Amino acid sequence: MPVTFEERPNREVAGNVRDRMAVRMDAYAEMLPEIRARAFAVSGIEDMKQLHRIEEAIARIPEGGDWKEARKEIAAELDGQAARAETVLRTNCFEAYAAARYRAAQADKDVMPYLVYHTVGDDRVRPEHRALDGTVLPVDDPFWETHYPPWDWGCRCTVSGMTQLEHDEEMAAAKDGGDTAFKFPTQAQLSKIPGSAPSGYSFNPKSLALDLDDLNDRKYAGEEKMRAFSKQMKGHVTEDAQGRQETVWDWLIRKQMEKDAGKLREGIGKEDAPEIVIVRDADTGKKVAEETGTAKEVGDFLAARFFDTKSPRRSYIAIHRHTNESDAVPSLDDMQMALKRPSDRQFIVSDLDTASFTISKSARATIPHDAERQIREMWEKWRRGEITRGQWEDWLGSLPWCKYNRKDGMEGLRP
């Protein structure tokens, strides 16, 4: 019986494409190199709807879409420039596939701890790429952060995995002068390889996995550079396929909070699950605190750490889960904390939804002097059953000095 193989849609790769933020080139140019992999921009395209149409055409390829049709759609958005459409399609598809392959290599490195560099082997291979053909290095070697294909414009090279046994056998053959197609460069030899592509193009397969904690590390940007970067990104807007806008910095913060929310949701529904809070600096995204305990213990921790008059007057973002999922969101304690620190944002996750609320600095002057009393009275009405949970939350949403947002899933994390 003949055996046939059917290409399966790769949803992870399609997700890598669709999950990037659409930005104009002026925003892209000001981004940290580590962030650019999470953005989608096309030179000369300012219209967000055009960007999303191009992005969608690219995303359909790993789902089984037709390459020629996608190229045609992209060319139509680029004034008929077929060659440029091919470059946009090829570069973005290859990067998305490469990021997925790199994650798979990381997951499988216990079995295949080495990666092997391969060229296509034809006469179009550039000398810098041909020189790397057959190079074998550990999966975690820094070399792959700058030379994982596609590491240059139009790069067609690939990598494959190698087991420890294969590595040892091939290395022994190389030492004995035997026949081997592999190279095992020393660190001294690696140091002579240019650290970037001659074209100036760069691709780091780790970039999609980097979070704001990583970027605050000195190895990448560092805290001071992140503070300046966030200020720049607050001046640029991104827009999703539904036309919803937010600043580039808010997009980055929201993606980080989605990751945090996923961690917090792991304990929801478990008996005696503690209350957990994660606090981040709103201007760097760096995690500055994480505390677990009873509702009182977490509340006391926040009061001592962030609401003391001696604490630095910075803006923070706190995300937490309540110990009792039937509690109204936000709780009385949550609102009291917000009143003490206008401009801070708080997020609460539950099993089905997420809520956020902020009291802005600009609204501080409009907060009535008896705001805390009003909040307490409404809270107590809910606790006595005089109003429903929904009515409590509707009332919060009606306050002109409090921005409240509660939606299904992660949508409540939108600013």
C-alpha positions in Angstrom: 0.0 0.0 0.0 1.5 3.4 -0.9 2.1 5.8 1.9 1.2 9.5 1.4 2.0 12.4 3.6 -0.3 15.3 4.1 1.0 18.7 5.2 -0.6 19.6 8.5 -1.6 23.2 9.4 0.9 24.6 11.9 -1.2 26.7 14.3 1.8 27.7 16.4 3.5 29.3 13.5 0.3 31.0 12.4 -0.1 32.3 15.9 3.5 33.6 15.9 2.4 35.8 12.9 -1.0 37.0 14.2 0.2 37.6 17.7 2.6 40.4 16.7 1.5 44.1 17.1 1.0 46.1 13.9 3.1 49.3 14.0 4.2 52.0 11.7 7.8 52.2 10.7 8.6 55.2 12.9 7.6 53.1 16.0 9.5 50.1 14.7 12.6 52.2 14.2 12.6 53.2 17.8 12.1 49.8 19.2 14.7 47.8 21.1 16.1 45.0 18.8 14.7 42.4 21.2 11.2 43.8 20.8 11.1 44.0 17.0 10.5 40.3 16.6 7.1 40.9 18.3 6.1 43.7 16.0 4.9 43.7 12.4 5.8 46.7 10.1 6.2 47.1 6.4 8.1 50.1 5.0 5.8 52.6 3.3 2.6 51.2 4.8 1.0 53.6 7.3 -2.5 52.3 7.2 -3.2 49.7 10.0 -5.9 47.9 8.0 -3.4 47.3 5.2 -0.8 46.0 7.7 -3.4 43.5 9.1 -4.4 42.4 5.6 -0.7 41.6 4.8 -0.2 40.0 8.2 -3.3 37.8 7.6 -2.1 36.7 4.2 1.2 35.6 5.7 -0.6 33.8 8.6 -2.6 31.7 6.2 0.5 30.0 4.7 1.3 27.9 7.8 -2.4 27.0 7.9 -2.1 25.4 4.5 -2.7 28.5 2.4 -1.4 28.9 -1.2 1.9 30.7 -1.5 1.2 32.3 -4.9 -2.2 33.5 -3.8 -0.7 35.1 -0.6 2.0 36.8 -2.6 -0.6 38.1 -5.0 -2.7 39.6 -2.1 0.4 41.2 -0.5 1.5 42.6 -3.9 -1.9 44.3 -4.2 -1.2 46.1 -1.0 2.3 47.1 -2.2 1.2 48.7 -5.5 1.8 45.6 -7.5 5.4 45.1 -6.4 5.6 41.2 -6.7 9.3 40.9 -5.9 8.9 43.0 -2.7 5.8 41.0 -1.8 7.8 37.8 -2.1 10.5 39.2 0.2 7.9 40.2 2.8 6.2 36.9 2.7 9.4 34.8 2.7 11.0 36.8 5.6 8.0 36.8 7.9 7.1 33.1 7.2 10.7 32.0 7.8 11.0 33.9 11.0 7.7 32.5 12.4 8.7 28.9 11.5 12.2 29.5 12.9 10.9 30.7 16.2 8.6 27.6 16.5 11.5 25.3 15.6 13.8 27.0 18.1 11.2 26.5 20.9 10.9 22.8 19.8 14.7 22.5 20.0 14.7 23.9 23.5 12.0 21.5 24.6 13.8 18.5 23.1 17.4 19.4 24.1 17.5 16.6 26.7 17.3 14.2 23.7 19.1 16.3 21.1 21.3 18.7 22.9 23.1 20.0 19.8 22.0 21.9 16.6 23.6 21.5 13.2 23.8 24.4 10.7 22.9 23.5 7.0 23.0 25.5 3.8 20.9 24.7 0.8 24.1 23.8 -1.0 23.5 25.5 -4.3 25.5 28.2 -6.1 23.4 30.9 -4.6 24.7 30.3 -1.1 26.6 33.3 0.2 30.2 32.8 1.4 29.4 33.9 5.0 26.7 31.2 5.1 28.7 28.5 3.3 31.4 28.9 5.9 29.0 27.9 8.6 27.7 24.7 6.9 28.0 21.7 9.1 28.7 23.7 12.3 27.6 21.8 15.4 27.0 23.6 18.7 24.9 23.1 21.9 21.3 24.3 21.6 22.0 27.0 24.3 25.1 28.3 22.7 24.9 32.2 22.2 26.0 31.6 18.6 22.4 30.7 17.8 21.1 34.0 19.1 22.8 35.8 16.1 23.1 33.0 13.5 20.0 30.9 13.7 18.4 30.9 10.2 17.1 33.1 8.8 19.9 35.4 10.2 20.3 37.5 7.0 18.0 38.8 4.3 16.9 35.9 2.0 18.6 33.3 4.2 17.5 29.8 3.2 19.6 27.9 5.6 18.2 25.5 8.2 19.2 23.7 11.4 18.6 20.1 12.6 19.1 18.4 15.9 21.9 16.0 16.9 22.0 13.5 19.8 24.9 13.2 22.2 25.9 9.9 20.7 26.0 11.3 17.2 27.9 14.3 18.4 30.5 12.1 20.2 31.0 9.8 17.2 31.3 12.7 14.7 33.7 14.6 16.9 35.9 11.5 17.4 36.0 11.0 13.6 37.0 14.7 13.1 39.8 14.4 15.7 41.1 11.2 14.0 41.1 12.9 10.6 38.2 10.7 9.4 35.5 11.6 6.9 32.9 13.9 8.5 30.7 16.7 7.2 30.6 18.5 10.5 32.6 21.2 12.2 33.1 21.6 15.9 34.4 25.2 16.4 36.1 26.3 19.5 35.1 29.5 21.3 38.2 31.2 19.9 37.1 30.2 16.3 33.6 31.4 17.1 34.9 34.8 18.2 36.2 35.4 14.7 32.7 35.0 13.1 31.0 38.3 12.5 28.3 38.9 15.1 25.8 40.3 12.7 24.7 40.0 9.0 26.5 42.2 6.5 23.1 43.5 5.4 22.2 44.8 8.9 19.3 42.4 9.2 19.0 40.5 12.5 16.9 37.8 13.9 17.1 36.2 17.4 14.8 33.1 17.8 14.7 33.8 21.5 13.1 37.2 21.1 9.5 36.0 21.1 10.0 34.2 24.4 11.6 37.2 26.1 9.4 38.9 28.7 9.7 42.3 30.4 11.7 40.8 33.2 14.3 39.5 30.7 14.5 42.9 29.0 15.0 44.7 32.4 18.1 42.5 32.8 21.4 44.2 32.0 22.1 41.4 29.5 19.5 42.9 27.3 18.3 46.5 27.8 18.5 47.1 31.6 16.1 49.0 33.8 17.2 52.6 32.9 17.0 51.9 29.2 13.6 50.3 29.6 12.3 53.4 31.4 13.3 55.6 28.5 12.0 53.0 26.0 8.6 52.9 27.6 8.3 56.7 27.4 9.0 56.5 23.6 6.5 53.6 23.1 3.8 55.5 24.9 3.9 57.9 22.0 3.2 55.3 19.4 -0.1 53.5 18.8 -0.9 50.0 17.7 -4.3 48.8 16.5 -5.6 45.2 16.3 -7.6 43.7 13.5 -10.9 44.9 15.1 -9.7 48.5 15.1 -9.1 48.7 18.9 -6.2 51.0 19.7 -3.7 51.1 22.5 -0.2 52.4 22.9 2.7 50.1 22.0 3.8 50.2 25.7 0.3 49.2 26.9 0.4 46.3 24.4 3.7 45.1 25.8 2.4 45.5 29.4 -0.8 43.6 28.5 1.0 40.7 27.0 3.2 40.5 30.2 0.0 40.6 32.3 -1.6 37.8 30.3 1.5 35.7 31.1 1.1 36.6 34.8 -2.6 35.9 34.7 -2.0 32.5 33.3 0.3 31.7 36.3 -2.3 33.0 38.8 -5.1 31.0 37.2 -3.2 27.7 37.8 -4.4 27.7 41.4 -8.0 28.7 40.9 -10.6 26.2 42.0 -8.2 24.4 44.3 -9.2 24.0 47.9 -7.5 26.6 50.2 -5.9 28.3 47.3 -4.1 31.4 48.7 -4.4 34.9 47.4 -1.5 35.9 45.2 -0.4 39.3 44.0 2.3 40.3 41.4 3.3 43.9 41.2 5.2 45.5 38.3 6.7 48.9 37.7 4.3 50.6 35.2 7.2 52.3 33.4 9.6 49.4 33.0 7.4 46.4 33.3 9.8 44.9 35.8 8.4 42.6 38.5 9.1 44.4 41.8 7.1 42.1 44.2 5.2 38.8 44.4 3.4 37.8 47.6 1.3 34.8 48.5 -0.9 34.4 51.6 -4.3 35.1 53.0 -6.2 38.1 51.8 -5.2 40.0 55.0 -1.5 39.0 54.6 -1.4 40.2 51.0 -3.3 43.4 51.8 -0.9 44.1 54.7 2.1 43.5 52.5 0.8 45.9 49.8 0.0 48.5 52.4 3.5 48.3 53.9 5.4 48.1 50.7 3.5 50.4 48.3 1.2 52.7 50.3 3.7 54.0 52.8 4.3 57.7 52.3 8.0 57.0 52.2 7.7 54.6 49.3 9.0 55.9 45.9 6.2 57.8 44.0 6.2 55.5 41.0 3.2 54.0 39.2 2.7 50.3 39.7 0.5 47.6 38.1 -0.8 44.9 40.4 -2.5 41.7 39.3 -3.9 39.3 41.8 -6.5 36.7 42.4 -9.0 36.5 45.3 -9.1 33.6 47.6 -12.9 33.4 47.2 -14.1 33.4 43.6 -17.6 34.5 44.6 -16.3 37.8 45.9 -17.2 40.9 43.9 -14.4 42.3 41.8 -12.9 44.6 42.8 -13.3 44.2 46.6 -13.6 47.0 49.1 -9.9 46.6 50.0 -9.0 46.8 46.3 -10.8 50.1 45.9 -9.3 51.6 49.1 -5.9 50.8 47.8 -6.6 52.5 44.5 -7.8 55.6 46.3 -4.5 55.8 48.2 -2.4 55.6 45.0 -4.1 57.2 42.0 -2.5 56.3 38.7 -1.7 52.7 39.7 -3.6 50.0 37.8 -5.0 46.9 39.4 -6.1 43.7 37.7 -8.0 40.8 39.2 -8.2 37.4 37.5 -10.9 34.7 38.1 -11.8 31.5 36.5 -13.7 33.0 33.6 -12.8 36.7 33.4 -10.5 39.5 34.2 -11.2 43.0 35.6 -9.1 46.1 35.7 -9.5 49.5 37.3 -7.5 52.7 37.6 -8.0 56.0 39.3 -6.0 58.4 37.2 -3.9 61.2 38.5 -5.8 63.7 36.4 -9.0 62.6 38.1 -7.7 63.0 41.6 -9.1 66.5 42.0 -12.6 65.3 41.1 -12.7 62.5 43.7 -15.3 63.5 46.3 -14.1 63.8 49.9 -16.5 61.1 51.0 -15.6 58.7 48.2 -14.4 56.0 50.6 -17.7 56.2 52.5 -19.7 55.9 49.3 -17.7 52.9 48.3 -18.1 51.2 51.7 -21.8 51.8 51.7 -22.3 50.2 48.3 -20.0 47.4 49.2 -22.0 46.6 52.3 -25.2 46.7 50.4 -23.8 44.0 48.1 -22.7 42.0 51.1 -26.2 42.2 52.7 -27.8 41.1 49.4 -29.5 44.5 48.8 -27.8 44.8 45.4 -26.3 42.2 43.0 -22.7 41.7 42.1 -23.5 43.1 38.7 -25.1 46.2 40.2 -22.0 46.8 42.4 -19.8 46.6 39.3 -22.2 48.8 37.2 -22.0 51.4 39.9 -18.2 51.4 39.8 -18.3 51.7 36.1 -20.5 54.8 36.4 -18.0 56.7 38.6 -16.4 59.5 36.5 -13.1 59.3 38.3 -12.7 55.5 38.1 -12.0 53.6 34.9 -13.4 50.1 35.4 -13.2 47.3 32.8 -14.5 43.7 33.2 -14.6 41.3 30.3 -14.4 37.6 29.5 -11.0 35.9 29.4 -8.0 38.2 29.0 -9.9 41.1 27.4 -10.2 42.8 30.8 -6.5 43.4 30.7 -6.9 46.0 28.0 -6.2 49.5 29.3 
